[in-house]
Amino acid sequence: MAIDPYSHTPVYVQLAELIRERIESGELPAGANVGSEMSLSQEHGIGRDAVRMAIALLRSEGLVTTSRPLGTRVRETPQRRTVELTPGASVVARMPNGRERRAMQLDEGVPVLEVRSPTGDVELLPGDEVELTRPER
């Protein structure tokens, strides 16, 4: 699929879809470099601003991560751990604030799970690293 500059779909959304498809198909495995802004801009014949917006969209979805020395890479899927909820506990999924994101070292686009115990204690868990289970009756 090529970028269609005459489409009603913005070019950055088209580029994000192309990269997303490459990630989901395995063509771009975890840890693979997605490409620099310049190379993606030249390869697809679009401006660097559109490339930046596409990468930002993919980052917000938790598919890629960007760092200064490494550039934009396909995000590794974290190892999940099982957390058993206590009877009467409730869970709310939400996006973390900046402080929480930094403290938990969360990539952009990763939600937190706010687990409330029946006593009112609250535990924040990274949404991409846990699997919640209920106790068997």
Buried (B, 14 or more C-beta within 10 A) or exposed (E): EEBEEEEEEEBBBBBBBBBBEBBEEEEBEEEBEBBEBEEBBEEBEBEEEBBBBBBBBBBBBBBBBBEEEEBBBBBEEEEEEEBEBEEEBEBEEEBBEEEBBEEBEBBBBBBBBBBBBEEEEEEBBBBBBBEBEEEEE
